[in-house]
């Protein structure tokens, strides 16, 4: 379901049973997985992959070149920086700085320096 007030960019793939809420914005080259939900006014920048059964809360922002793995929930108004990988299923209720890697093999987030 895509709300008529949502804006979807070019070359996006939105899987079955996904919900794109009112005033949500999805930039180009983005994948939204099955049964995922983007809340009211959520913003997803370009080249983002959102896995199945994920949630991006109302007015939350996901930066470009980011991976949000299956089962991840991003709370309302949370900002996720650019080039972030969120692979630990759970609820992210605080802002995530750019170039951060959350992986199930590490006991804490790891910064990526390139």
TAJO-V38252 format. One record per backbone hydrogen bond with DSSP energy under -1.0 kcal/mol. NH is the residue of the N-H (numbers start at 1). CO is the residue of the C=O. Records with the same first field share a line. If there is no record, write none. Layout:
NH: CO + CO
//
This chain:
3: 20
6: 3
7: 24
9: 26
13: 30
15: 32
18: 15
19: 36
20: 1
21: 38
24: 21
25: 42
26: 7
27: 44
29: 10
31: 48
32: 13
33: 50
35: 16
36: 33
37: 54
38: 19
39: 56
41: 22
42: 39
43: 60
44: 25
45: 62
47: 28
49: 66
50: 31
51: 68
53: 34
55: 72
56: 37
57: 74
59: 40
60: 57
61: 78
62: 43
63: 80
65: 46
67: 84
68: 49
69: 86
71: 52
72: 69
73: 90
74: 55
75: 92
77: 58
78: 75
80: 61
81: 96
83: 64
85: 100
86: 67
87: 102
92: 73
96: 79
99: 82
101: 110
102: 85
106: 103
110: 101
112: 99
//
